[in-house]
Amino acid sequence: MARPSEVVIRPFRSATSEAVLADLKARLANSRYTDQLEGVGWSYGADGAYVRAFCDYWRDGFDWRAAEARFNAFPQFITEIDGERLHFYHVRSREPDALPLVLTHGWPSSVAEFLDVMAPLADPAIHGGDPRDAFHVIAPSIPGYGFSGPTRTPRFTAERAAAINAALMARLGYERYGAHGGDWGAAITTLHAAAHPERLVGLHLNMISGRPADPDRPLAGLTAEEISELEWRKGYDEHETAYQRIQATKPQTLAFGLHDSPLGLAAWILEKFRAWSDCGGDLETVFTKDRLLENVMLYWVTGTINSSMRLYFESLGPGRRFAYPDRIETPTGHARFPGEHARTPRAWAEQRYNIVHWTRQPRGGHFPAMEQPQLLVDDLRAFFRPLR
């Protein structure tokens, strides 16, 4: 038996029991669908007709074993840091000068978001790229999400998640590396850079925050397009942020329904994927049902919807705000995808970050690794190329 001081990293493979899958199928077969007013579509929330068709496919058409094979195609591991179980991918490149890169997901995403970018990042030579752009890819499941399982301790915040990422990279022997994130991953990666600026060669974000240089004149120096985007964001905040208030104040009450009902879980997650992706209101112009279900299933089979939402309460709940740094000097790149809802003007972002790379992508939204994996891979390669 290993002594407490010894580091234990165990290989991991997804292997869901047949009992869990049979229970899921029975729950889907016995789902109670709510009423819906005629012709309202998605305006009141998740559309009943779409959710019903989605859950019918989940019950009768989706192949979780094939999805597990996709998850298991890359090396996965389990360890424990700061009292929390941590699942992570570690895809080592065959290129000798590869740069370690830690990828951090957000909510209601999961590490499934990165399944289509890990191989091109690790082995560019066989994916249309230059071998000199290779990365060793490390993709953790935030504790409380997916295969990391539910968090075990109170006050698991974004700061603790950042510290765990830093500890993981040290445990793997990486002293110099890059980092990428969006959504919670953007916050966690930013906090990581603030705490360990000597380790990060670069910080790449597909969602970025900032603040005006002059709070009394917030629009000074902004372009007409940036001002229009800020106006759009006001409307977005009015119509699309109730989920955040619920999850930051009473996540567990909501979790009873989502943890018990696959129908409810699917509706809650799908509504956000539709609102936050560049899909023009039609989810399946961007995602297949199979890709959406890989992500939904990770929450279901691991029982982590409650702990995933708890990150909002612990980090953003009443009286709680994480200590976002005033300034990050780590070279920072931002890939702006048109469907991203956090549309921070560059001048505002430059108040917080040392921006050296800023691109406007032609398509894609809040989940670029799933929506437009090649565009994200290309941007990561371009950003980190001069920083290696």
C-alpha positions, 0 to 999 in steps of 0.5 A: 500500500502506498504511503500517504506521502506518495503520489498515486496516479492511476490509469482510468477507463470509462466502463459504465455498468449495464445496471446504470444504462438499464436504469437510464433507459427505464427513466427515459421510457417513463418520462413525464413531459410538461405541457407547452403553449402552441407556437412558442418554440424556445421562447419560454425555455427548452422546446418540448418537441425538440427535447422529446425527439432528443430523449427518444433518440437517447433511449433508442438510438444513442450508443454509449459504448461507442461514446465510451470508446471515444473517451477511452481512445486517449490516455486517462488517469485519476489522482487526488489533489487537495482532498479531491479526486481528479480525472485528467487526460494526458496525451503526450506528443511524439515530438521532442520539443512539444509544449505542454498545454493544459485545457480547462472546460466550463459549464455545462460542458465537460472534458468531452468538449476537447475530444476532437482537438487533442489528437491534432494538438498532440500530433500536428504532422498527421493532422495537416500541421507543422510538427513544430507546433506540437503540444503535450495535452493535459485536459482535466475534468474540473473536480465536481465534473464528469469522471472526477466525480462529485466534490467532497469538500465545501468551498470548492471554488475557482481558485481551488480549481486553479491551484489543483491545475497548477499542482497537477502540472507540477506533479506531471513534471511540467515547469513551463507550459501554456494554458487555454480555457473558456467559460469557467475554464477561462476564470480558472486559467486566469487565476492559474496565471495570476498565481504562477506567472513564472510557469505559464508561457502564454494564456489563451482564452475563447471567453475573456473579461475586462473593464473600461479604463475610465468607469465614468466614460466606459464607451470612450475609444470603442468602435461602433461595432463594440458599442453595438455588442455591449448593447446586445449583451444588455439584452442577453443578460436580461433574458439569459442569466437566470440559470446563473442566479439559481446556481449561485444561490440554491443549486441543490434544490434544482439538482434534485430534479436534474439528478433524478430525471434524464429528461430534466437534465437534457433540457437544462443543458440543451437550452444553454448549448442552443443559446451559447453556440453559433447555431442560428437557433438550430442545434443540429446545424453545429452538433450531432445528437451523439456529440451532445449526448456524450456531454449530457451522459457524462453528467448522468453516469457520474452523478455530477450535475449538483457538484458542477452547479455548486461551483457557482454557489461556492465562487459567486454565491451571496457574499462570495466573489472570487478574487479576479486579478487586476492585471495578468502580465502573462502573454494572452491571446483571445480567439473571439468566436461570433456566437460567444456571449461574453463580448468584451471589447479589446480595450477593456480586455487590455486593462486586465490582460497583456494582449498579444494576440486577438483574432475574430473567427468566422464562425463558432460560439461558446464551445469552439472545441466542439463547434469548430475544432479546426479553427481553435486548433489553428488559433492555438498553434498560431498564438503559442508559436512565438512563445515556445 
